[in-house]
Amino acid sequence: MAAIPHPNPNQNPNFLSPMLQPYLEQQQQFPPDPPDEETTSETDNESHMSFTNNSTVSNPNSNQGLIDRSTPALLHVSFNQDYGCFAAGIDRGFRIYNCDPFREIFRRDFDGNGGIGAVEMLFRCNILALVGGGDSPQYPLNKVMIWDDHQSRCIGELSFRSEVRGVRLRRDRIVVILEQKIFVYNFADLKLLHQIETIANPKGLCAVSHVAGSFVLVCPGLQKGQVKVEHYASKRTKFIMAHDSRIACFTLSQDGNLLATASSKGTLVRIFNTHDGTLIQEVRRGADRAEIYSLAFSPSANWLAVSSDKGTVHVFSLKVNAENLGNARSSSPPDSNSAVTSPGSSLSFIKGVLPKYFSSEWSVAQFHLIEGSQYIVAFGHQKNTVVILGLDGRSVNITLPMSFPFHILHVCISKYPETNH
């Protein structure tokens, strides 16, 4: 493979963009994982990396009179790594919101109504990854722009031959997802560390852990229904045949020890140990097919939330213990309601006689919203709280019984984020 020229202008391997220095100094308490010596020496001519020290991006605070104030279109919504904030990409820029209390933190409008099709936050810091989108994208669809909001400008970019399907950020890594490839970069100098071949991945499915010192990445494998787990700290790769059907959605626990997967059927969700690939638990969303929009573990991985196109959010109790996680068990304290167990069917006593459906594990809580609308779900920072982002622009009022194990915090993202919060 042809090597890519060093992205830094002075060809000095110790070069560091001065605009990344303040961020990197803040992250010194989070040392990066040791690079894989087998992968750092190779690059792929599909990608190109550069720092943009003299950015030509228009200043979002200038020429405000040129910005069209008509109703914006919502292109993208995603949580940050700890679910305390979320980002919205629209056809003229992006917005950042706090979940609880719900409020807009800041916004950026671009001259010429430049659309942002993906916004990836890095916890709550000033560094974001942006990808163009919409009818009039701000940036080419084959580029990832590293945005510093303190300077209101892009400080770096990653260019590819094909359209970018997704981006994931860690404090030490940038992960870029293409249709059939994934690239892993070092955050400090944008050096390519690893590349992964995948099956066709139009949704840009990929998940990374966020605990310092333990980098776990999960992506689709090369077969239908297969996922690939990369443990970078131990330099181990694990393949898991999670489903017979195509993988539709998956998520990792914060520490990377647990993986939840759903297929295109959308009836079952399976939870795996990422270290040995064993199936820990299988829970049932329902009997009919559904499109799973999102999966989310609670911080201590004792609960799992699932949203689908049926207009429901299910919460399942998980069986997380030392036996099924071995030495890889998370050190996080359990949630207060961890003693609650997932209910099975009332006919489970004849398990083995009737079909598997009747002995399935069911959710301990369900939130019924609007069928056909898209919602993504996470766990809030308040005790026993579920955060739901709705993309339908309508508000939902839900009253829960006093004995209900969960409270709901519904954040409705309107199609018109300027006017309806």
Phi, psi and omega in degrees: 000141179286135181280146177274135176304149179303131187290344184275138189294334183260007177059017179270119183296343178266005181296140176222128179302125181298338180282343175269347186302312181301319179296315184294326177297324178292334186262011184295339178281359178242078183296140180290158175294149177297135181294151178281114185297335182283342185248342185285343183273350183248145174229173182233136184284008175279339184243155175216140186235143176202153171267138178255082181290336178240075186294141176257010179295137181292146179285120183294346181263001182254156176053044182301335181292344180275350184277128179289124183265014177293170185299125180282159176256136179277124183252335189199142172219135177205148175282159167278185190292331181252011176064018178274340180224167169214157182244145177235123173265131180234180186281009176222005181158219179209162179228147175239131183237149169269140183282312186215109001287149183287121176199154175281128180274309174198168179219155175225121175253135181259146174300144178078014178055046181292124182278145177243114183269347177206135175230120177246117179277159172242087187052242180239020183275179187278356182266130177226161172248130183239143173229137180294160179191175178082188182290332180229077186295141178292325180230158176302146184290349180259018180233146169250123181257129176269113188255131174253110185284342173296325180261353183053046180202163175275134181250358178190164178210154174236126184247145183222167180280337182233172185294138177282128181263341180181163178221141173231141180240139163240172179295338183241356186220152169239128180243124181244131184251124172253184183302317182224019178215153174229134180243136179245125183241151170284132184293326188295318185229008180060029177282135178288123182256328186200148172225144187230134174271139179227168168291167179310127188226065185296334179280350183068039181293129176188144178221143178229151175282162184232007176280132182299138176086356180223101183257112176241132178235134177238135179212168174299147176276206180257003178234155176298130179084001183257143172238151180246131181245121178254119174257099187286328181295319181261000179055047178240146176239135180232129174258134181233122172277094189278325185212162173280329181266175180298141177290128181253332184195148171203163178209156177251151167290162184304323182273355179081007181280331184241144179231129175248134183229151174222148181259181179293343175288322176074018180266324183240148172238131183245141181244126185240153167279119184288342184281319180241358176078008182287146176279117182272320187200152174227127181238155184248124174283319181182189182260332182267157182297149179206155173266118180278121181273322183201154173229145180208132172274149169288164184306324180261008174062030173265351179226153175226130178252143183224131174242148183215176180284001176280000180077022180235151168240123180256144174239126181247146173271133184255150180262077181261119179208176184295332184290318184270351175251345180061221181287351184269008183300141178293145178272002181291146177290150181289156174292160186294334182257026185293347179284344179290134180249152180292129180287145173259177177295152178292347178259017184293345181290343176252035177303135182099343178262310176269166180304162185303333182307321188283348176249016182289157173269132186247168183288152176269348180208144176224139174244121182262118182247224183251119183296139179093341177275155183261130178228142169242149193229153176205176176257133182280173180281337175286155183300129176053050182240135175252132178254127182237127175257121180257135182260012184267347179079012179243151178270153182228129178250125182231129176252125183252144176299155182298331182273000184294136185286346182230147169255157182244135173243103184261115177256112184264116178270111180285160171292349182236075187296345178287331191244327185242112179245000000 
